[in-house]
């Protein structure tokens, strides 16, 4: 009588079930796909803001509205400007972004006391205050006619 070598069907099924459980529980801890997606989202938003800021400034210069405060009509929308760049609020830079998704992002308007900044963060990462998150884009309005608006971003907390 020959003795069969190998694994039984029940042993193979048990090993497959254990590997499935490990794959479902342990793999997401090692692969941070959600954080990578948020980081890519922030980088894309930064690029969109830079393009919008540059196009808006070009339009303001061409119309001669690059000094002081002004309202410039762009694609039928009245956009508020300060020193040739959009203001850091919903009436300024956010109007320059087409189809800005307010369901996906939280905005925190720093206002005049905070240096005219607008912080934009994914709602899932922002919590109660988008300014405190480390996964954000910050648009700072121009301070005077000699300085440009600037955009900074953080992706450490994504």
C-alpha positions as CSV (number, residue, x, y, z in Angstrom):
1,X,0.0,0.0,0.0
2,X,1.4,3.4,-1.0
3,X,1.3,6.3,1.3
4,X,0.1,9.6,-0.3
5,X,2.3,12.7,0.1
6,X,0.9,16.2,0.2
7,X,-1.8,18.2,1.9
8,X,-5.4,17.3,2.4
9,X,-8.2,19.5,1.1
10,X,-9.1,20.7,4.5
11,X,-5.5,21.8,5.3
12,X,-5.4,23.8,2.0
13,X,-8.8,25.5,2.8
14,X,-7.6,26.5,6.3
15,X,-4.4,28.0,4.9
16,X,-6.4,30.0,2.3
17,X,-8.8,31.3,4.9
18,X,-5.9,32.4,7.1
19,X,-4.2,34.2,4.3
20,X,-7.5,35.9,3.3
21,X,-7.9,37.2,6.9
22,X,-4.3,38.4,7.0
23,X,-4.7,40.1,3.7
24,X,-7.9,41.9,4.7
25,X,-6.7,43.0,8.1
26,X,-3.0,43.5,7.9
27,X,-2.5,44.9,4.3
28,X,-4.3,48.2,4.8
29,X,-2.0,49.0,7.7
30,X,1.0,48.7,5.5
31,X,-0.5,50.4,2.4
32,X,-1.6,54.0,2.9
33,X,-3.6,54.4,-0.3
34,X,-6.0,56.9,1.2
35,X,-3.2,59.2,2.4
36,X,-1.6,59.0,-1.0
37,X,-4.9,60.0,-2.6
38,X,-5.3,63.0,-0.3
39,X,-1.8,64.1,-1.0
40,X,-2.4,63.9,-4.8
41,X,-5.6,65.8,-4.3
42,X,-3.7,68.6,-2.4
43,X,-1.0,68.7,-5.1
44,X,-3.7,69.0,-7.8
45,X,-5.5,71.8,-6.0
46,X,-2.2,73.6,-5.5
47,X,-1.6,73.5,-9.3
48,X,-5.1,74.7,-10.0
49,X,-4.7,77.6,-7.6
50,X,-1.4,78.6,-9.2
51,X,-2.9,78.5,-12.7
52,X,-6.0,80.5,-11.6
53,X,-3.8,83.1,-9.8
54,X,-1.5,83.5,-12.8
55,X,-4.4,83.9,-15.3
56,X,-6.2,86.3,-13.0
57,X,-3.2,88.4,-12.5
58,X,-2.6,88.5,-16.3
59,X,-6.2,89.6,-16.8
60,X,-5.9,92.3,-14.2
61,X,-2.6,93.7,-15.7
62,X,-4.2,93.7,-19.2
63,X,-7.2,95.7,-17.9
64,X,-5.0,98.0,-15.8
65,X,-6.5,96.9,-12.5
66,X,-3.3,95.7,-11.0
67,X,-3.0,98.5,-8.4
68,X,-5.1,98.6,-5.2
69,X,-8.5,97.0,-5.0
70,X,-10.7,96.3,-8.0
71,X,-13.5,94.1,-9.3
72,X,-12.7,92.3,-12.5
73,X,-15.2,90.4,-14.6
74,X,-13.9,87.0,-15.8
75,X,-16.1,84.6,-17.7
76,X,-19.2,86.4,-16.5
77,X,-18.1,86.3,-12.8
78,X,-17.2,89.3,-10.8
79,X,-13.9,88.5,-9.0
80,X,-12.6,90.7,-6.3
81,X,-8.9,91.7,-6.6
82,X,-6.3,93.3,-4.3
83,X,-3.0,94.5,-5.7
84,X,-3.6,92.7,-9.0
85,X,-4.4,89.3,-7.5
86,X,-7.6,87.7,-6.4
87,X,-8.6,88.2,-2.8
88,X,-8.2,85.3,-0.3
89,X,-11.9,84.4,0.0
90,X,-14.9,83.0,-1.8
91,X,-15.3,86.2,-3.9
92,X,-11.7,86.1,-5.0
93,X,-9.6,83.0,-5.7
94,X,-12.4,80.5,-5.2
95,X,-14.4,82.2,-8.0
96,X,-11.4,81.6,-10.2
97,X,-11.7,77.8,-9.7
98,X,-14.3,76.2,-11.9
99,X,-16.4,73.6,-10.2
100,X,-14.8,73.9,-6.8
101,X,-16.2,71.0,-4.8
102,X,-17.4,72.4,-1.5
103,X,-18.6,68.9,-0.4
104,X,-15.0,67.6,-0.6
105,X,-13.1,70.6,0.9
106,X,-13.3,72.8,3.9
107,X,-12.2,76.4,3.7
108,X,-11.0,78.6,6.5
109,X,-10.9,82.3,5.7
110,X,-8.2,83.9,7.8
111,X,-9.5,87.4,7.0
112,X,-7.6,90.7,7.3
113,X,-6.4,90.0,10.9
114,X,-4.7,86.8,9.8
115,X,-2.9,88.2,6.8
116,X,-5.7,87.6,4.3
117,X,-5.2,83.9,3.9
118,X,-7.5,81.2,2.7
119,X,-6.8,77.7,3.8
120,X,-8.3,74.8,1.9
121,X,-8.2,71.2,3.3
122,X,-10.0,67.9,2.5
123,X,-13.1,67.7,4.8
124,X,-12.1,64.2,5.9
125,X,-8.7,65.5,7.2
126,X,-9.6,69.0,8.3
127,X,-11.7,68.5,11.5
128,X,-13.2,71.6,12.9
129,X,-10.5,74.0,11.8
130,X,-8.9,73.7,8.4
131,X,-6.1,76.0,9.5
132,X,-4.8,73.5,12.0
133,X,-4.6,70.5,9.7
134,X,-1.3,69.4,8.1
135,X,-3.0,68.4,4.9
136,X,-3.8,71.7,3.3
137,X,-3.2,74.4,0.7
138,X,-2.9,78.0,1.8
139,X,-3.5,81.0,-0.5
140,X,-2.1,84.3,0.8
141,X,-3.3,87.5,-0.9
142,X,-0.9,90.1,-2.2
143,X,0.1,92.6,0.6
144,X,0.9,95.5,-1.7
145,X,1.5,96.4,-5.3
146,X,5.1,95.2,-5.2
147,X,4.5,91.6,-3.9
148,X,2.6,88.8,-5.5
149,X,0.1,86.5,-3.9
150,X,1.6,83.2,-2.8
151,X,0.5,79.6,-2.4
152,X,1.9,77.1,0.1
153,X,0.9,73.6,0.9
154,X,1.5,70.8,3.4
155,X,1.0,67.1,2.8
156,X,2.6,65.7,6.0
157,X,-0.7,64.9,7.6
158,X,-2.4,63.4,4.6
